[in-house]
Amino acid sequence: MNIQVMGDRQITIPLEIWQRLNLREGDELAFSLEGNELRLRPVKQQRLSQFRGVLPATVPYPGKEAIRQQFAESLAES
Protein backbone atom coordinates (compact mmCIF):
# COMPACT_ATOMS: atom_id res chain seq x y z
CA MET A 1 0.00 0.00 0.00
CA ASN A 2 1.48 3.34 -1.01
CA ILE A 3 0.81 6.60 0.82
CA GLN A 4 1.39 9.96 -0.84
CA VAL A 5 3.28 12.73 0.95
CA MET A 6 1.60 16.12 0.58
CA GLY A 7 3.42 19.37 -0.08
CA ASP A 8 3.19 20.43 3.56
CA ARG A 9 4.93 17.16 4.71
CA GLN A 10 1.65 15.57 5.79
CA ILE A 11 0.41 12.10 5.00
CA THR A 12 -3.08 10.67 5.02
CA ILE A 13 -3.44 7.30 6.68
CA PRO A 14 -5.76 5.06 4.68
CA LEU A 15 -8.99 4.10 6.45
CA GLU A 16 -8.05 0.40 6.40
CA ILE A 17 -4.88 1.09 8.43
CA TRP A 18 -6.69 3.62 10.65
CA GLN A 19 -9.28 0.98 11.56
CA ARG A 20 -6.83 -1.90 11.92
CA LEU A 21 -4.69 0.09 14.38
CA ASN A 22 -7.85 1.27 16.16
CA LEU A 23 -6.73 4.89 15.89
CA ARG A 24 -8.72 7.75 17.33
CA GLU A 25 -8.41 11.48 16.77
CA GLY A 26 -5.62 12.80 18.97
CA ASP A 27 -3.69 9.50 19.12
CA GLU A 28 0.06 9.80 18.68
CA LEU A 29 2.13 7.85 16.17
CA ALA A 30 5.80 6.96 16.55
CA PHE A 31 7.99 6.89 13.46
CA SER A 32 11.27 4.98 13.40
CA LEU A 33 13.79 4.69 10.60
CA GLU A 34 15.35 1.26 10.16
CA GLY A 35 17.78 1.29 7.27
CA ASN A 36 15.73 2.58 4.35
CA GLU A 37 12.42 1.57 5.93
CA LEU A 38 10.11 3.88 7.82
CA ARG A 39 8.09 2.14 10.52
CA LEU A 40 4.98 3.60 12.05
CA ARG A 41 3.32 2.45 15.27
CA PRO A 42 0.57 3.87 17.46
CA VAL A 43 1.48 5.19 20.88
CA LYS A 44 -1.53 4.62 23.06
CA GLN A 45 -1.73 6.74 26.19
CA GLN A 46 -2.54 4.70 29.25
CA ARG A 47 -4.15 5.83 32.44
CA LEU A 48 -2.19 5.36 35.63
CA SER A 49 -5.12 3.37 37.02
CA GLN A 50 -4.44 0.68 34.41
CA PHE A 51 -1.22 -0.19 36.24
CA ARG A 52 -2.90 -0.79 39.60
CA GLY A 53 -1.78 -4.11 41.01
CA VAL A 54 0.98 -4.69 38.45
CA LEU A 55 3.76 -4.62 41.03
CA PRO A 56 3.55 -6.39 44.35
CA ALA A 57 3.34 -4.14 47.39
CA THR A 58 6.33 -4.57 49.68
CA VAL A 59 5.07 -2.14 52.32
CA PRO A 60 1.44 -1.57 53.32
CA TYR A 61 -0.05 1.69 52.08
CA PRO A 62 0.20 4.15 55.00
CA GLY A 63 -2.51 6.52 53.71
CA LYS A 64 -2.46 9.99 52.15
CA GLU A 65 -1.82 11.87 55.37
CA ALA A 66 1.22 9.78 56.28
CA ILE A 67 2.64 10.27 52.78
CA ARG A 68 2.03 14.02 52.95
CA GLN A 69 3.74 14.13 56.34
CA GLN A 70 6.78 12.21 55.05
CA PHE A 71 6.97 14.52 52.04
CA ALA A 72 6.78 17.63 54.22
CA GLU A 73 9.51 16.28 56.48
CA SER A 74 11.78 15.51 53.53
CA LEU A 75 11.28 19.07 52.23
CA ALA A 76 12.13 20.49 55.63
CA GLU A 77 15.37 18.49 55.74
CA SER A 78 16.62 19.74 52.37
CNS distance restraints for C-alpha pairs under 8 A (distance, minus, plus):
assign (resid   3 and name CA) (resid  11 and name CA) 6.93 0.50 0.50
assign (resid   3 and name CA) (resid  12 and name CA) 7.02 0.50 0.50
assign (resid   3 and name CA) (resid  13 and name CA) 7.27 0.50 0.50
assign (resid   3 and name CA) (resid  14 and name CA) 7.78 0.50 0.50
assign (resid   4 and name CA) (resid  11 and name CA) 6.30 0.50 0.50
assign (resid   4 and name CA) (resid  12 and name CA) 7.40 0.50 0.50
assign (resid   5 and name CA) (resid   9 and name CA) 6.04 0.50 0.50
assign (resid   5 and name CA) (resid  10 and name CA) 5.85 0.50 0.50
assign (resid   5 and name CA) (resid  11 and name CA) 5.00 0.50 0.50
assign (resid   5 and name CA) (resid  12 and name CA) 7.82 0.50 0.50
assign (resid   6 and name CA) (resid  10 and name CA) 5.25 0.50 0.50
assign (resid   6 and name CA) (resid  11 and name CA) 6.10 0.50 0.50
assign (resid  13 and name CA) (resid  17 and name CA) 6.60 0.50 0.50
assign (resid  13 and name CA) (resid  18 and name CA) 6.31 0.50 0.50
assign (resid  14 and name CA) (resid  18 and name CA) 6.21 0.50 0.50
assign (resid  15 and name CA) (resid  19 and name CA) 5.99 0.50 0.50
assign (resid  16 and name CA) (resid  20 and name CA) 6.10 0.50 0.50
assign (resid  17 and name CA) (resid  21 and name CA) 6.03 0.50 0.50
assign (resid  18 and name CA) (resid  22 and name CA) 6.10 0.50 0.50
assign (resid  18 and name CA) (resid  23 and name CA) 5.39 0.50 0.50
assign (resid  19 and name CA) (resid  23 and name CA) 6.36 0.50 0.50
assign (resid  21 and name CA) (resid  42 and name CA) 7.17 0.50 0.50
assign (resid  23 and name CA) (resid  27 and name CA) 6.40 0.50 0.50
assign (resid  23 and name CA) (resid  42 and name CA) 7.53 0.50 0.50
assign (resid  27 and name CA) (resid  42 and name CA) 7.25 0.50 0.50
assign (resid  27 and name CA) (resid  43 and name CA) 6.96 0.50 0.50
assign (resid  27 and name CA) (resid  44 and name CA) 6.64 0.50 0.50
assign (resid  27 and name CA) (resid  45 and name CA) 7.84 0.50 0.50
assign (resid  28 and name CA) (resid  42 and name CA) 6.08 0.50 0.50
assign (resid  28 and name CA) (resid  43 and name CA) 5.30 0.50 0.50
assign (resid  28 and name CA) (resid  44 and name CA) 6.96 0.50 0.50
assign (resid  29 and name CA) (resid  40 and name CA) 6.57 0.50 0.50
assign (resid  29 and name CA) (resid  41 and name CA) 5.60 0.50 0.50
assign (resid  29 and name CA) (resid  42 and name CA) 4.47 0.50 0.50
assign (resid  29 and name CA) (resid  43 and name CA) 5.45 0.50 0.50
assign (resid  30 and name CA) (resid  40 and name CA) 5.68 0.50 0.50
assign (resid  30 and name CA) (resid  41 and name CA) 5.30 0.50 0.50
assign (resid  30 and name CA) (resid  42 and name CA) 6.15 0.50 0.50
assign (resid  30 and name CA) (resid  43 and name CA) 6.36 0.50 0.50
assign (resid  31 and name CA) (resid  38 and name CA) 6.74 0.50 0.50
assign (resid  31 and name CA) (resid  39 and name CA) 5.59 0.50 0.50
assign (resid  31 and name CA) (resid  40 and name CA) 4.68 0.50 0.50
assign (resid  31 and name CA) (resid  41 and name CA) 6.70 0.50 0.50
assign (resid  32 and name CA) (resid  38 and name CA) 5.80 0.50 0.50
assign (resid  32 and name CA) (resid  39 and name CA) 5.14 0.50 0.50
assign (resid  32 and name CA) (resid  40 and name CA) 6.58 0.50 0.50
assign (resid  33 and name CA) (resid  37 and name CA) 5.78 0.50 0.50
assign (resid  33 and name CA) (resid  38 and name CA) 4.68 0.50 0.50
assign (resid  33 and name CA) (resid  39 and name CA) 6.25 0.50 0.50
assign (resid  34 and name CA) (resid  38 and name CA) 6.31 0.50 0.50
assign (resid  34 and name CA) (resid  39 and name CA) 7.33 0.50 0.50
assign (resid  46 and name CA) (resid  50 and name CA) 6.81 0.50 0.50
assign (resid  47 and name CA) (resid  51 and name CA) 7.69 0.50 0.50
assign (resid  48 and name CA) (resid  52 and name CA) 7.35 0.50 0.50
assign (resid  62 and name CA) (resid  66 and name CA) 5.87 0.50 0.50
assign (resid  62 and name CA) (resid  67 and name CA) 6.95 0.50 0.50
assign (resid  63 and name CA) (resid  67 and name CA) 6.44 0.50 0.50
assign (resid  64 and name CA) (resid  68 and name CA) 6.09 0.50 0.50
assign (resid  65 and name CA) (resid  69 and name CA) 6.09 0.50 0.50
assign (resid  66 and name CA) (resid  70 and name CA) 6.18 0.50 0.50
assign (resid  67 and name CA) (resid  71 and name CA) 6.11 0.50 0.50
assign (resid  68 and name CA) (resid  72 and name CA) 6.10 0.50 0.50
assign (resid  69 and name CA) (resid  73 and name CA) 6.16 0.50 0.50
assign (resid  70 and name CA) (resid  74 and name CA) 6.19 0.50 0.50
assign (resid  71 and name CA) (resid  75 and name CA) 6.27 0.50 0.50
assign (resid  72 and name CA) (resid  76 and name CA) 6.23 0.50 0.50
assign (resid  73 and name CA) (resid  77 and name CA) 6.31 0.50 0.50
assign (resid  74 and name CA) (resid  78 and name CA) 6.53 0.50 0.50
